Amino acid sequence: MAKKLIQLTARDIILQADAETIREAFEARVKIDELLVKREEAYRQIEEIELQVEELVGEEGAFVYPEPPVPVAGFAKPAPASRPKPKPAPKPQPEPEVTEEEPAEETAEEEAVETEIEAEAEEASDKDQ
């Protein structure tokens, strides 16, 4: 069973730590470095596997990987690979009421289009005669 860890500052280590504490800290650091090397190798193996999957599928990013079976330190927990939530339906905009007493005003653009259509119709009728 691991010993209770004591928070040591650099000053504590230099001035107050005994040789045994320093030796244990060094051994722990060596072990951590070995584990980090193994972790890096595991990530390289995962990359190789994912490249093989993409080669089989024939398209990069087409295969959706399931969530990892165990949490991984240093990474945010991925969102579940379920369907995206539907967007809320937009609220209908109330249409402005147009009373029959007040006809809707045409914009200058609408008037120009109508004038152009009438001019083309007159030209066509002149050519037919």
N, CA, C and O atoms as a Tinker XYZ file with bonds, in Angstrom:
   516  protein
     1  N      0.836000   -1.164000    0.000000    73     2
     2  CA     0.000000    0.000000    0.000000    64     1     3
     3  C      0.887000    1.236000    0.000000    63     2     4     5
     4  O      1.926000    1.271000    0.660000    81     3
     5  N      0.461000    2.253000   -0.754000    73     3     6
     6  CA     1.264000    3.469000   -0.887000    64     5     7
     7  C      1.247000    4.272000    0.402000    63     6     8     9
     8  O      0.275000    4.277000    1.157000    81     7
     9  N      2.364000    4.949000    0.619000    73     7    10
    10  CA     2.446000    5.804000    1.794000    64     9    11
    11  C      1.648000    7.073000    1.549000    63    10    12    13
    12  O      1.361000    7.443000    0.411000    81    11
    13  N      1.304000    7.720000    2.637000    73    11    14
    14  CA     0.621000    8.996000    2.521000    64    13    15
    15  C      1.598000    9.993000    1.913000    63    14    16    17
    16  O      2.727000   10.134000    2.383000    81    15
    17  N      1.154000   10.687000    0.858000    73    15    18
    18  CA     2.025000   11.636000    0.187000    64    17    19
    19  C      2.067000   12.943000    0.951000    63    18    20    21
    20  O      1.048000   13.438000    1.433000    81    19
    21  N      3.252000   13.486000    1.050000    73    19    22
    22  CA     3.460000   14.769000    1.727000    64    21    23
    23  C      3.881000   15.773000    0.668000    63    22    24    25
    24  O      4.794000   15.511000   -0.115000    81    23
    25  N      3.225000   16.910000    0.643000    73    23    26
    26  CA     3.555000   17.961000   -0.302000    64    25    27
    27  C      4.881000   18.585000    0.093000    63    26    28    29
    28  O      5.007000   19.129000    1.190000    81    27
    29  N      5.871000   18.515000   -0.785000    73    27    30
    30  CA     7.188000   19.076000   -0.510000    64    29    31
    31  C      7.512000   20.158000   -1.529000    63    30    32    33
    32  O      7.299000   19.982000   -2.729000    81    31
    33  N      8.019000   21.256000   -1.047000    73    31    34
    34  CA     8.494000   22.301000   -1.943000    64    33    35
    35  C      9.958000   22.041000   -2.232000    63    34    36    37
    36  O     10.586000   21.204000   -1.584000    81    35
    37  N     10.501000   22.755000   -3.202000    73    35    38
    38  CA    11.920000   22.597000   -3.511000    64    37    39
    39  C     12.768000   22.937000   -2.287000    63    38    40    41
    40  O     13.785000   22.293000   -2.026000    81    39
    41  N     12.342000   23.945000   -1.547000    73    39    42
    42  CA    13.070000   24.344000   -0.324000    64    41    43
    43  C     13.056000   23.202000    0.695000    63    42    44    45
    44  O     14.074000   22.901000    1.319000    81    43
    45  N     11.872000   22.562000    0.857000    73    43    46
    46  CA    11.780000   21.447000    1.806000    64    45    47
    47  C     12.715000   20.308000    1.403000    63    46    48    49
    48  O     13.382000   19.709000    2.246000    81    47
    49  N     12.751000   20.024000    0.122000    73    47    50
    50  CA    13.605000   18.922000   -0.341000    64    49    51
    51  C     15.073000   19.247000   -0.110000    63    50    52    53
    52  O     15.834000   18.404000    0.365000    81    51
    53  N     15.465000   20.458000   -0.443000    73    51    54
    54  CA    16.885000   20.818000   -0.324000    64    53    55
    55  C     17.331000   20.912000    1.125000    63    54    56    57
    56  O     18.401000   20.419000    1.482000    81    55
    57  N     16.516000   21.543000    1.959000    73    55    58
    58  CA    16.975000   21.824000    3.324000    64    57    59
    59  C     16.557000   20.789000    4.358000    63    58    60    61
    60  O     17.264000   20.588000    5.345000    81    59
    61  N     15.399000   20.116000    4.148000    73    59    62
    62  CA    14.888000   19.294000    5.233000    64    61    63
    63  C     14.728000   17.814000    4.906000    63    62    64    65
    64  O     14.664000   16.994000    5.822000    81    63
    65  N     14.662000   17.453000    3.645000    73    63    66
    66  CA    14.390000   16.053000    3.319000    64    65    67
    67  C     15.615000   15.189000    3.579000    63    66    68    69
    68  O     16.755000   15.587000    3.336000    81    67
    69  N     15.336000   13.993000    4.084000    73    67    70
    70  CA    16.441000   13.068000    4.289000    64    69    71
    71  C     16.724000   12.337000    2.967000    63    70    72    73
    72  O     15.962000   12.441000    2.005000    81    71
    73  N     17.804000   11.619000    2.950000    73    71    74
    74  CA    18.237000   10.936000    1.725000    64    73    75
    75  C     17.202000    9.910000    1.255000    63    74    76    77
    76  O     17.007000    9.727000    0.054000    81    75
    77  N     16.545000    9.248000    2.199000    73    75    78
    78  CA    15.545000    8.225000    1.840000    64    77    79
    79  C     14.359000    8.842000    1.111000    63    78    80    81
    80  O     13.877000    8.276000    0.130000    81    79
    81  N     13.883000    9.996000    1.576000    73    79    82
    82  CA    12.754000   10.674000    0.935000    64    81    83
    83  C     13.124000   11.100000   -0.482000    63    82    84    85
    84  O     12.329000   10.958000   -1.410000    81    83
    85  N     14.320000   11.615000   -0.636000    73    83    86
    86  CA    14.776000   12.044000   -1.961000    64    85    87
    87  C     14.908000   10.837000   -2.886000    63    86    88    89
    88  O     14.541000   10.915000   -4.059000    81    87
    89  N     15.426000    9.725000   -2.371000    73    87    90
    90  CA    15.564000    8.511000   -3.167000    64    89    91
    91  C     14.192000    7.997000   -3.604000    63    90    92    93
    92  O     14.023000    7.604000   -4.758000    81    91
    93  N     13.212000    7.994000   -2.698000    73    91    94
    94  CA    11.863000    7.539000   -3.039000    64    93    95
    95  C     11.211000    8.439000   -4.099000    63    94    96    97
    96  O     10.527000    7.966000   -5.006000    81    95
    97  N     11.442000    9.735000   -3.956000    73    95    98
    98  CA    10.889000   10.661000   -4.940000    64    97    99
    99  C     11.515000   10.427000   -6.315000    63    98   100   101
   100  O     10.831000   10.480000   -7.338000    81    99
   101  N     12.806000   10.171000   -6.323000    73    99   102
   102  CA    13.491000    9.912000   -7.593000    64   101   103
   103  C     12.978000    8.619000   -8.228000    63   102   104   105
   104  O     12.706000    8.585000   -9.428000    81   103
   105  N     12.845000    7.561000   -7.434000    73   103   106
   106  CA    12.337000    6.294000   -7.953000    64   105   107
   107  C     10.914000    6.438000   -8.482000    63   106   108   109
   108  O     10.558000    5.856000   -9.507000    81   107
   109  N     10.108000    7.218000   -7.774000    73   107   110
   110  CA     8.738000    7.450000   -8.242000    64   109   111
   111  C      8.751000    8.186000   -9.581000    63   110   112   113
   112  O      7.965000    7.875000  -10.476000    81   111
   113  N      9.644000    9.158000   -9.710000    73   111   114
   114  CA     9.725000    9.911000  -10.974000    64   113   115
   115  C     10.184000    9.025000  -12.122000    63   114   116   117
   116  O      9.678000    9.145000  -13.238000    81   115
   117  N     11.144000    8.133000  -11.859000    73   115   118
   118  CA    11.607000    7.197000  -12.883000    64   117   119
   119  C     10.450000    6.295000  -13.324000    63   118   120   121
   120  O     10.269000    6.048000  -14.516000    81   119
   121  N      9.677000    5.813000  -12.364000    73   119   122
   122  CA     8.533000    4.939000  -12.681000    64   121   123
   123  C      7.489000    5.707000  -13.492000    63   122   124   125
   124  O      6.926000    5.164000  -14.443000    81   123
   125  N      7.226000    6.966000  -13.128000    73   123   126
   126  CA     6.271000    7.785000  -13.879000    64   125   127
   127  C      6.752000    7.965000  -15.316000    63   126   128   129
   128  O      5.956000    7.874000  -16.251000    81   127
   129  N      8.046000    8.220000  -15.498000    73   127   130
   130  CA     8.586000    8.383000  -16.843000    64   129   131
   131  C      8.407000    7.110000  -17.673000    63   130   132   133
   132  O      8.075000    7.184000  -18.856000    81   131
   133  N      8.626000    5.942000  -17.057000    73   131   134
   134  CA     8.429000    4.665000  -17.757000    64   133   135
   135  C      6.963000    4.497000  -18.163000    63   134   136   137
   136  O      6.671000    4.062000  -19.277000    81   135
   137  N      6.055000    4.840000  -17.267000    73   135   138
   138  CA     4.635000    4.709000  -17.574000    64   137   139
   139  C      4.212000    5.676000  -18.685000    63   138   140   141
   140  O      3.370000    5.338000  -19.517000    81   139
   141  N      4.792000    6.865000  -18.696000    73   139   142
   142  CA     4.475000    7.822000  -19.757000    64   141   143
   143  C      4.951000    7.330000  -21.124000    63   142   144   145
   144  O      4.304000    7.583000  -22.140000    81   143
   145  N      6.084000    6.628000  -21.144000    73   143   146
   146  CA     6.568000    6.041000  -22.394000    64   145   147
   147  C      5.599000    4.961000  -22.866000    63   146   148   149
   148  O      5.283000    4.891000  -24.054000    81   147
   149  N      5.123000    4.118000  -21.945000    73   147   150
   150  CA     4.138000    3.090000  -22.304000    64   149   151
   151  C      2.841000    3.719000  -22.816000    63   150   152   153
   152  O      2.233000    3.219000  -23.763000    81   151
   153  N      2.428000    4.809000  -22.189000    73   151   154
   154  CA     1.210000    5.514000  -22.598000    64   153   155
   155  C      1.359000    6.047000  -24.025000    63   154   156   157
   156  O      0.452000    5.925000  -24.849000    81   155
   157  N      2.521000    6.638000  -24.295000    73   155   158
   158  CA     2.762000    7.167000  -25.642000    64   157   159
   159  C      2.728000    6.046000  -26.673000    63   158   160   161
   160  O      2.179000    6.222000  -27.761000    81   159
   161  N      3.309000    4.901000  -26.344000    73   159   162
   162  CA     3.292000    3.761000  -27.254000    64   161   163
   163  C      1.856000    3.272000  -27.480000    63   162   164   165
   164  O      1.499000    2.890000  -28.594000    81   163
   165  N      1.046000    3.283000  -26.440000    73   163   166
   166  CA    -0.351000    2.866000  -26.586000    64   165   167
   167  C     -1.096000    3.809000  -27.535000    63   166   168   169
   168  O     -1.900000    3.360000  -28.352000    81   167
   169  N     -0.832000    5.106000  -27.429000    73   167   170
   170  CA    -1.465000    6.061000  -28.342000    64   169   171
   171  C     -1.005000    5.833000  -29.779000    63   170   172   173
   172  O     -1.795000    5.980000  -30.712000    81   171
   173  N      0.259000    5.475000  -29.964000    73   171   174
   174  CA     0.753000    5.180000  -31.318000    64   173   175
   175  C      0.037000    3.948000  -31.874000    63   174   176   177
   176  O     -0.305000    3.917000  -33.056000    81   175
   177  N     -0.191000    2.940000  -31.042000    73   175   178
   178  CA    -0.906000    1.746000  -31.487000    64   177   179
   179  C     -2.353000    2.083000  -31.853000    63   178   180   181
   180  O     -2.881000    1.567000  -32.838000    81   179
   181  N     -2.989000    2.943000  -31.067000    73   179   182
   182  CA    -4.361000    3.364000  -31.379000    64   181   183
   183  C     -4.396000    4.070000  -32.723000    63   182   184   185
   184  O     -5.300000    3.840000  -33.527000    81   183
   185  N     -3.401000    4.941000  -32.973000    73   183   186
   186  CA    -3.356000    5.652000  -34.248000    64   185   187
   187  C     -3.219000    4.669000  -35.408000    63   186   188   189
   188  O     -3.888000    4.824000  -36.430000    81   187
   189  N     -2.364000    3.667000  -35.262000    73   187   190
   190  CA    -2.177000    2.665000  -36.310000    64   189   191
   191  C     -3.482000    1.911000  -36.577000    63   190   192   193
   192  O     -3.831000    1.658000  -37.730000    81   191
   193  N     -4.189000    1.561000  -35.527000    73   191   194
   194  CA    -5.457000    0.850000  -35.681000    64   193   195
   195  C     -6.477000    1.727000  -36.396000    63   194   196   197
   196  O     -7.188000    1.256000  -37.283000    81   195
   197  N     -6.551000    2.994000  -36.016000    73   195   198
   198  CA    -7.504000    3.900000  -36.649000    64   197   199
   199  C     -7.166000    4.118000  -38.120000    63   198   200   201
   200  O     -8.070000    4.243000  -38.946000    81   199
   201  N     -5.874000    4.166000  -38.461000    73   199   202
   202  CA    -5.480000    4.289000  -39.867000    64   201   203
   203  C     -5.890000    3.049000  -40.660000    63   202   204   205
   204  O     -6.323000    3.159000  -41.807000    81   203
   205  N     -5.754000    1.869000  -40.051000    73   203   206
   206  CA    -6.176000    0.640000  -40.716000    64   205   207
   207  C     -7.685000    0.632000  -40.947000    63   206   208   209
   208  O     -8.151000    0.186000  -41.995000    81   207
   209  N     -8.448000    1.123000  -39.971000    73   207   210
   210  CA    -9.904000    1.192000  -40.129000    64   209   211
   211  C    -10.254000    2.132000  -41.276000    63   210   212   213
   212  O    -11.116000    1.816000  -42.096000    81   211
   213  N     -9.589000    3.286000  -41.340000    73   211   214
   214  CA    -9.871000    4.247000  -42.410000    64   213   215
   215  C     -9.490000    3.685000  -43.773000    63   214   216   217
   216  O    -10.165000    3.967000  -44.763000    81   215
   217  N     -8.408000    2.884000  -43.844000    73   215   218
   218  CA    -8.038000    2.247000  -45.107000    64   217   219
   219  C     -9.123000    1.269000  -45.546000    63   218   220   221
   220  O     -9.448000    1.188000  -46.731000    81   219
   221  N     -9.683000    0.528000  -44.592000    73   219   222
   222  CA   -10.747000   -0.419000  -44.927000    64   221   223
   223  C    -12.004000    0.305000  -45.392000    63   222   224   225
   224  O    -12.656000   -0.129000  -46.341000    81   223
   225  N    -12.347000    1.405000  -44.729000    73   223   226
   226  CA   -13.541000    2.165000  -45.094000    64   225   227
   227  C    -13.305000    2.895000  -46.409000    63   226   228   229
   228  O    -14.223000    3.035000  -47.217000    81   227
   229  N    -12.081000    3.358000  -46.625000    73   227   230
   230  CA   -11.740000    4.041000  -47.858000    64   229   231
   231  C    -11.950000    5.537000  -47.832000    63   230   232   233
   232  O    -11.773000    6.212000  -48.846000    81   231
   233  N    -12.324000    6.052000  -46.690000    73   231   234
   234  CA   -12.574000    7.494000  -46.586000    64   233   235
   235  C    -12.220000    7.944000  -45.177000    63   234   236   237
   236  O    -12.606000    7.310000  -44.195000    81   235
   237  N    -11.479000    9.048000  -45.088000    73   235   238
   238  CA   -11.063000    9.548000  -43.780000    64   237   239
   239  C    -12.228000   10.215000  -43.066000    63   238   240   241
   240  O    -12.934000   11.035000  -43.651000    81   239
   241  N    -12.426000    9.865000  -41.810000    73   239   242
   242  CA   -13.461000   10.493000  -40.996000    64   241   243
   243  C    -14.857000    9.932000  -41.199000    63   242   244   245
   244  O    -15.798000   10.417000  -40.571000    81   243
   245  N    -15.030000    8.923000  -42.053000    73   243   246
   246  CA   -16.364000    8.385000  -42.307000    64   245   247
   247  C    -16.830000    7.456000  -41.182000    63   246   248   249
   248  O    -18.025000    7.370000  -40.898000    81   247
   249  N    -15.896000    6.772000  -40.554000    73   247   250
   250  CA   -16.248000    5.831000  -39.491000    64   249   251
   251  C    -16.355000    6.580000  -38.168000    63   250   252   253
   252  O    -15.452000    7.328000  -37.790000    81   251
   253  N    -17.464000    6.372000  -37.473000    73   251   254
   254  CA   -17.678000    7.013000  -36.178000    64   253   255
   255  C    -17.260000    6.018000  -35.096000    63   254   256   257
   256  O    -17.865000    4.958000  -34.935000    81   255
   257  N    -16.212000    6.389000  -34.361000    73   255   258
   258  CA   -15.715000    5.506000  -33.318000    64   257   259
   259  C    -16.603000    5.606000  -32.087000    63   258   260   261
   260  O    -17.063000    6.693000  -31.738000    81   259
   261  N    -16.849000    4.472000  -31.427000    73   259   262
   262  CA   -17.637000    4.527000  -30.190000    64   261   263
   263  C    -16.836000    5.195000  -29.082000    63   262   264   265
   264  O    -15.621000    5.362000  -29.183000    81   263
   265  N    -17.532000    5.564000  -28.043000    73   263   266
   266  CA   -16.883000    6.192000  -26.891000    64   265   267
   267  C    -15.909000    5.198000  -26.260000    63   266   268   269
   268  O    -16.209000    4.006000  -26.192000    81   267
   269  N    -14.740000    5.669000  -25.796000    73   267   270
   270  CA   -13.780000    4.749000  -25.169000    64   269   271
   271  C    -14.412000    4.057000  -23.960000    63   270   272   273
   272  O    -15.225000    4.661000  -23.260000    81   271
   273  N    -14.048000    2.808000  -23.710000    73   271   274
   274  CA   -14.647000    2.069000  -22.599000    64   273   275
   275  C    -14.217000    2.574000  -21.230000    63   274   276   277
   276  O    -14.895000    2.323000  -20.234000    81   275
   277  N    -13.102000    3.281000  -21.175000    73   275   278
   278  CA   -12.623000    3.821000  -19.907000    64   277   279
   279  C    -12.257000    5.291000  -20.098000    63   278   280   281
   280  O    -11.848000    5.685000  -21.189000    81   279
   281  N    -12.397000    6.100000  -19.060000    73   279   282
   282  CA   -12.019000    7.503000  -19.193000    64   281   283
   283  C    -10.503000    7.658000  -19.322000    63   282   284   285
   284  O     -9.737000    6.867000  -18.772000    81   283
   285  N    -10.086000    8.684000  -20.052000    73   283   286
   286  CA    -8.668000    8.939000  -20.262000    64   285   287
   287  C     -8.330000   10.276000  -19.624000    63   286   288   289
   288  O     -9.023000   11.270000  -19.843000    81   287
   289  N     -7.265000   10.298000  -18.835000    73   287   290
   290  CA    -6.873000   11.516000  -18.130000    64   289   291
   291  C     -6.445000   12.588000  -19.122000    63   290   292   293
   292  O     -5.814000   12.299000  -20.139000    81   291
   293  N     -6.798000   13.820000  -18.809000    73   291   294
   294  CA    -6.361000   14.932000  -19.622000    64   293   295
   295  C     -7.283000   15.282000  -20.764000    63   294   296   297
   296  O     -7.038000   16.268000  -21.458000    81   295
   297  N     -8.329000   14.521000  -20.987000    73   295   298
   298  CA    -9.264000   14.784000  -22.059000    64   297   299
   299  C    -10.653000   14.986000  -21.482000    63   298   300   301
   300  O    -11.048000   14.310000  -20.532000    81   299
   301  N    -11.383000   15.914000  -22.059000    73   299   302
   302  CA   -12.758000   16.129000  -21.627000    64   301   303
   303  C    -13.579000   14.905000  -22.011000    63   302   304   305
   304  O    -13.304000   14.246000  -23.014000    81   303
   305  N    -14.570000   14.617000  -21.214000    73   303   306
   306  CA   -15.421000   13.473000  -21.489000    64   305   307
   307  C    -16.165000   13.736000  -22.797000    63   306   308   309
   308  O    -16.850000   14.752000  -22.921000    81   307
   309  N    -16.038000   12.828000  -23.784000    73   307   310
   310  CA   -16.692000   13.063000  -25.063000    64   309   311
   311  C    -18.205000   12.992000  -24.940000    63   310   312   313
   312  O    -18.753000   12.283000  -24.096000    81   311
   313  N    -18.845000   13.734000  -25.790000    73   311   314
   314  CA   -20.309000   13.717000  -25.819000    64   313   315
   315  C    -20.765000   12.378000  -26.381000    63   314   316   317
   316  O    -20.065000   11.799000  -27.212000    81   315
   317  N    -21.906000   11.872000  -25.958000    73   315   318
   318  CA   -22.384000   10.597000  -26.489000    64   317   319
   319  C    -22.619000   10.712000  -27.987000    63   318   320   321
   320  O    -23.050000   11.752000  -28.486000    81   319
   321  N    -22.329000    9.629000  -28.692000    73   319   322
   322  CA   -22.459000    9.617000  -30.148000    64   321   323
   323  C    -23.888000    9.313000  -30.560000    63   322   324   325
   324  O    -24.127000    8.411000  -31.363000    81   323
   325  N    -24.825000   10.047000  -30.025000    73   323   326
   326  CA   -26.217000    9.843000  -30.390000    64   325   327
   327  C    -26.613000   10.885000  -31.422000    63   326   328   329
   328  O    -25.818000   11.743000  -31.806000    81   327
   329  N    -27.845000   10.789000  -31.855000    73   327   330
   330  CA   -28.331000   11.751000  -32.839000    64   329   331
   331  C    -28.291000   13.155000  -32.261000    63   330   332   333
   332  O    -28.512000   13.354000  -31.066000    81   331
   333  N    -28.007000   14.120000  -33.115000    73   331   334
   334  CA   -28.027000   15.495000  -32.617000    64   333   335
   335  C    -29.439000   15.909000  -32.244000    63   334   336   337
   336  O    -30.414000   15.455000  -32.843000    81   335
   337  N    -29.533000   16.772000  -31.251000    73   335   338
   338  CA   -30.841000   17.234000  -30.812000    64   337   339
   339  C    -31.452000   18.104000  -31.894000    63   338   340   341
   340  O    -30.759000   18.927000  -32.493000    81   339
   341  N    -32.746000   17.934000  -32.154000    73   339   342
   342  CA   -33.367000   18.767000  -33.185000    64   341   343
   343  C    -33.435000   20.215000  -32.729000    63   342   344   345
   344  O    -33.597000   20.514000  -31.546000    81   343
   345  N    -33.307000   21.102000  -33.706000    73   343   346
   346  CA   -33.389000   22.521000  -33.395000    64   345   347
   347  C    -34.843000   22.875000  -33.124000    63   346   348   349
   348  O    -35.742000   22.324000  -33.760000    81   347
   349  N    -35.083000   23.779000  -32.199000    73   347   350
   350  CA   -36.464000   24.158000  -31.943000    64   349   351
   351  C    -37.059000   24.840000  -33.169000    63   350   352   353
   352  O    -36.380000   25.580000  -33.881000    81   351
   353  N    -38.340000   24.575000  -33.398000    73   351   354
   354  CA   -39.016000   25.154000  -34.555000    64   353   355
   355  C    -39.093000   26.669000  -34.385000    63   354   356   357
   356  O    -39.368000   27.163000  -33.292000    81   355
   357  N    -38.850000   27.396000  -35.462000    73   355   358
   358  CA   -38.926000   28.849000  -35.332000    64   357   359
   359  C    -40.358000   29.282000  -35.058000    63   358   360   361
   360  O    -41.314000   28.681000  -35.548000    81   359
   361  N    -40.482000   30.324000  -34.274000    73   359   362
   362  CA   -41.808000   30.834000  -33.948000    64   361   363
   363  C    -42.363000   31.546000  -35.173000    63   362   364   365
   364  O    -41.646000   32.309000  -35.821000    81   363
   365  N    -43.640000   31.306000  -35.501000    73   363   366
   366  CA   -44.205000   31.971000  -36.679000    64   365   367
   367  C    -44.306000   33.476000  -36.434000    63   366   368   369
   368  O    -44.701000   33.929000  -35.360000    81   367
   369  N    -43.936000   34.229000  -37.462000    73   367   370
   370  CA   -44.012000   35.675000  -37.386000    64   369   371
   371  C    -45.436000   36.107000  -37.725000    63   370   372   373
   372  O    -45.986000   35.667000  -38.735000    81   371
   373  N    -46.034000   36.950000  -36.910000    73   371   374
   374  CA   -47.380000   37.404000  -37.249000    64   373   375
   375  C    -47.327000   38.295000  -38.488000    63   374   376   377
   376  O    -46.490000   39.191000  -38.601000    81   375
   377  N    -48.255000   38.018000  -39.418000    73   375   378
   378  CA   -48.290000   38.797000  -40.649000    64   377   379
   379  C    -49.024000   40.100000  -40.384000    63   378   380   381
   380  O    -50.026000   40.119000  -39.669000    81   379
   381  N    -48.530000   41.187000  -40.958000    73   379   382
   382  CA   -49.230000   42.460000  -40.758000    64   381   383
   383  C    -50.582000   42.424000  -41.480000    63   382   384   385
   384  O    -50.700000   41.941000  -42.606000    81   383
   385  N    -51.558000   42.934000  -40.810000    73   383   386
   386  CA   -52.900000   42.932000  -41.386000    64   385   387
   387  C    -53.026000   44.076000  -42.379000    63   386   388   389
   388  O    -52.611000   45.202000  -42.105000    81   387
   389  N    -53.605000   43.773000  -43.535000    73   387   390
   390  CA   -53.844000   44.789000  -44.549000    64   389   391
   391  C    -55.359000   44.926000  -44.667000    63   390   392   393
   392  O    -56.062000   43.967000  -44.986000    81   391
   393  N    -55.832000   46.106000  -44.409000    73   391   394
   394  CA   -57.276000   46.334000  -44.522000    64   393   395
   395  C    -57.612000   46.704000  -45.958000    63   394   396   397
   396  O    -56.757000   47.202000  -46.691000    81   395
   397  N    -58.842000   46.464000  -46.357000    73   395   398
   398  CA   -59.245000   46.753000  -47.724000    64   397   399
   399  C    -59.365000   48.247000  -47.959000    63   398   400   401
   400  O    -59.286000   48.693000  -49.104000    81   399
   401  N    -59.550000   49.017000  -46.928000    73   399   402
   402  CA   -59.661000   50.451000  -47.082000    64   401   403
   403  C    -58.333000   51.048000  -47.515000    63   402   404   405
   404  O    -58.303000   52.009000  -48.283000    81   403
   405  N    -57.221000   50.476000  -47.021000    73   403   406
   406  CA   -55.904000   50.981000  -47.354000    64   405   407
   407  C    -55.173000   49.950000  -48.201000    63   406   408   409
   408  O    -54.685000   48.956000  -47.664000    81   407
   409  N    -55.085000   50.161000  -49.509000    73   407   410
   410  CA   -54.362000   49.198000  -50.334000    64   409   411
   411  C    -52.868000   49.244000  -50.006000    63   410   412   413
   412  O    -52.325000   50.293000  -49.660000    81   411
   413  N    -52.229000   48.102000  -50.120000    73   411   414
   414  CA   -50.800000   48.033000  -49.820000    64   413   415
   415  C    -50.044000   48.849000  -50.855000    63   414   416   417
   416  O    -50.326000   48.766000  -52.050000    81   415
   417  N    -49.094000   49.626000  -50.397000    73   415   418
   418  CA   -48.317000   50.463000  -51.297000    64   417   419
   419  C    -47.274000   49.619000  -52.003000    63   418   420   421
   420  O    -46.652000   48.747000  -51.397000    81   419
   421  N    -47.086000   49.884000  -53.296000    73   419   422
   422  CA   -46.074000   49.168000  -54.053000    64   421   423
   423  C    -44.739000   49.873000  -53.869000    63   422   424   425
   424  O    -44.671000   51.096000  -53.738000    81   423
   425  N    -43.714000   49.096000  -53.861000    73   423   426
   426  CA   -42.390000   49.689000  -53.748000    64   425   427
   427  C    -41.952000   50.197000  -55.110000    63   426   428   429
   428  O    -42.539000   49.826000  -56.127000    81   427
   429  N    -40.961000   51.014000  -55.143000    73   427   430
   430  CA   -40.456000   51.563000  -56.396000    64   429   431
   431  C    -39.965000   50.446000  -57.310000    63   430   432   433
   432  O    -40.092000   50.534000  -58.531000    81   431
   433  N    -39.412000   49.411000  -56.722000    73   431   434
   434  CA   -38.913000   48.290000  -57.523000    64   433   435
   435  C    -40.063000   47.556000  -58.200000    63   434   436   437
   436  O    -39.972000   47.218000  -59.380000    81   435
   437  N    -41.148000   47.306000  -57.462000    73   435   438
   438  CA   -42.312000   46.639000  -58.041000    64   437   439
   439  C    -42.910000   47.463000  -59.164000    63   438   440   441
   440  O    -43.306000   46.916000  -60.193000    81   439
   441  N    -42.979000   48.767000  -58.979000    73   439   442
   442  CA   -43.523000   49.643000  -60.016000    64   441   443
   443  C    -42.642000   49.604000  -61.260000    63   442   444   445
   444  O    -43.156000   49.590000  -62.378000    81   443
   445  N    -41.321000   49.586000  -61.082000    73   443   446
   446  CA   -40.415000   49.543000  -62.226000    64   445   447
   447  C    -40.578000   48.245000  -62.993000    63   446   448   449
   448  O    -40.547000   48.247000  -64.224000    81   447
   449  N    -40.754000   47.126000  -62.279000    73   447   450
   450  CA   -40.945000   45.834000  -62.933000    64   449   451
   451  C    -42.257000   45.840000  -63.716000    63   450   452   453
   452  O    -42.296000   45.370000  -64.854000    81   451
   453  N    -43.316000   46.358000  -63.129000    73   451   454
   454  CA   -44.600000   46.409000  -63.818000    64   453   455
   455  C    -44.514000   47.281000  -65.068000    63   454   456   457
   456  O    -45.061000   46.922000  -66.111000    81   455
   457  N    -43.842000   48.408000  -64.974000    73   455   458
   458  CA   -43.684000   49.303000  -66.120000    64   457   459
   459  C    -42.900000   48.612000  -67.221000    63   458   460   461
   460  O    -43.232000   48.748000  -68.399000    81   459
   461  N    -41.866000   47.875000  -66.852000    73   459   462
   462  CA   -41.055000   47.160000  -67.835000    64   461   463
   463  C    -41.874000   46.088000  -68.523000    63   462   464   465
   464  O    -41.781000   45.917000  -69.739000    81   463
   465  N    -42.683000   45.358000  -67.747000    73   463   466
   466  CA   -43.522000   44.304000  -68.324000    64   465   467
   467  C    -44.523000   44.904000  -69.292000    63   466   468   469
   468  O    -44.740000   44.360000  -70.375000    81   467
   469  N    -45.138000   46.024000  -68.914000    73   467   470
   470  CA   -46.113000   46.677000  -69.792000    64   469   471
   471  C    -45.444000   47.151000  -71.082000    63   470   472   473
   472  O    -46.021000   47.021000  -72.161000    81   471
   473  N    -44.225000   47.702000  -70.978000    73   471   474
   474  CA   -43.512000   48.182000  -72.162000    64   473   475
   475  C    -43.178000   47.023000  -73.087000    63   474   476   477
   476  O    -43.298000   47.160000  -74.304000    81   475
   477  N    -42.764000   45.890000  -72.542000    73   475   478
   478  CA   -42.458000   44.716000  -73.368000    64   477   479
   479  C    -43.716000   44.190000  -74.041000    63   478   480   481
   480  O    -43.673000   43.753000  -75.191000    81   479
   481  N    -44.822000   44.230000  -73.335000    73   479   482
   482  CA   -46.085000   43.757000  -73.913000    64   481   483
   483  C    -46.499000   44.663000  -75.070000    63   482   484   485
   484  O    -46.976000   44.171000  -76.092000    81   483
   485  N    -46.324000   45.982000  -74.926000    73   483   486
   486  CA   -46.671000   46.912000  -75.996000    64   485   487
   487  C    -45.780000   46.693000  -77.209000    63   486   488   489
   488  O    -46.260000   46.732000  -78.342000    81   487
   489  N    -44.474000   46.460000  -76.986000    73   487   490
   490  CA   -43.554000   46.214000  -78.094000    64   489   491
   491  C    -43.946000   44.949000  -78.836000    63   490   492   493
   492  O    -43.909000   44.907000  -80.066000    81   491
   493  N    -44.322000   43.918000  -78.090000    73   491   494
   494  CA   -44.686000   42.645000  -78.707000    64   493   495
   495  C    -45.964000   42.813000  -79.533000    63   494   496   497
   496  O    -46.079000   42.245000  -80.618000    81   495
   497  N    -46.919000   43.588000  -79.025000    73   495   498
   498  CA   -48.165000   43.771000  -79.765000    64   497   499
   499  C    -47.929000   44.636000  -81.009000    63   498   500   501
   500  O    -48.584000   44.426000  -82.030000    81   499
   501  N    -47.000000   45.609000  -80.940000    73   499   502
   502  CA   -46.659000   46.430000  -82.096000    64   501   503
   503  C    -45.993000   45.596000  -83.173000    63   502   504   505
   504  O    -46.251000   45.826000  -84.355000    81   503
   505  N    -45.154000   44.644000  -82.823000    73   503   506
   506  CA   -44.472000   43.796000  -83.782000    64   505   507
   507  C    -45.445000   42.842000  -84.446000    63   506   508   509
   508  O    -45.293000   42.521000  -85.625000    81   507
   509  N    -46.452000   42.382000  -83.697000    73   507   510
   510  CA   -47.444000   41.450000  -84.241000    64   509   511
   511  C    -48.316000   42.136000  -85.279000    63   510   512   513
   512  O    -48.830000   41.464000  -86.174000    81   511
   513  N    -48.500000   43.427000  -85.198000    73   511   514
   514  CA   -49.399000   44.146000  -86.126000    64   513   515
   515  C    -48.723000   44.515000  -87.363000    63   514   516
   516  O    -49.334000   45.121000  -88.244000    81   515
